[in-house]
């Protein structure tokens, strides 16, 4: 059962990044008081996965103006700029992205049936 669940989740790969004008020195020693951009990359493992992610990306672009979405050849990249960065916001963003991944996998799996 667990192996089946893991293989289903593999149809979409989720990774995170962070961009900031602050130096690493500033972030480490001053804390996360600088403006940062959180980046979530969703990559599909097949044509259906990529197309589904890109359709989802188009919906996000239309509905949410406070983040940017880039369509890529393997999926989408979502960027959200935060005026000040605290660990609570990062944790909430990460949890939201993991829930989105699970929903995208469910949609892809239903499309295959």
N, C-alpha and C positions, 0 to 999 in steps of 0.2 A: 504494500500500500504506500509506504513512504517513498520507495523508489519511483512508483508511478506518479506521485505528487511532484517529486523533484524533476522528473522528466517533463511533466506538463509545464512547470514553471520555467523550464529552460527555453521555451519558445520565445520568451522575452527576457533580455538581459538588462538589468538596471544598474547604473553606476552613478556616482556623485562626484561633483567637483566644487571648487570655490574660487572665485576671482575677487581680487581686491586691489585698490590702489595703494594700500598700506603695505609696508615691507613685512617680511616674516618676523623680523626683529620687533617691530611695533606690535604685531598681533600677539607674539609670545609674551612680551614683557609689559605691554599696556593692557592687554586683554582684548576682547572682541568688541571694542568700542568704535571701530571703523566701519564705514559702509562696505558691504560685501554683496556679491552676487552668488546665489546658490544655483548650481547647475545639476540637472538630472538628465541623464542620457538613457533613453530607451532604445534598444536595438533588437530587431526581430530576427529570428533564425530561419525564416522562410518567406516566400513572397506574400502569402496570406498575412503573416504576422506584420511585415513591413507595411503593407497596404492598410491594415487595421490601425496600426500606430499612427500612420500619416493622416488617416481620416479623423482620428481622435485629436491629433495636433491641430488640424484645421478648425475643429469645434472649439478648442481652447483659444486659438487665435481670435475667433469671432466673439467669444463670450467674456474673456478675461483680458483686459487691457493693462493690468498691472504686472504682467509677466510676458516674456517674449518666447516664441516657439520657432524653432528652425526645423524644417523638414530636411532629412538627410537621406542618402541612398539606402541606409539600413534602419531608419526609424525616425525618431524625433529627439530634439534637445530642448528642454524647458529651462529658461533662466528667470530667476526672481531676485530683484535687488531689494535688500533690506537696509534701511537707514542706519540702524545699529544692530549689531549681531549679538544675540545672546543664545546660550545653549538650549533654552526652551524652544525658541523659534526653530533652530536647526533640527531638534528632535521632532517637533510637530511636522516640519516639512518632510523629513525622512519618512515618518510614519505615513503621511499622506501619499508620498510617492510609492511606497510599498503597497498600499491599498490600491492605488491606481494600477500598479503592475498586476496584482491579483485579478482585478476586474478585467483588464485587457486580456489576460490569459483565459479567463472564463469566456469572454466574447469570442476569442479565436477558437477555443475548443468547441463552442456551440456551432460556429460557422463550419467547422470540419465535419460535423455529424450530418 
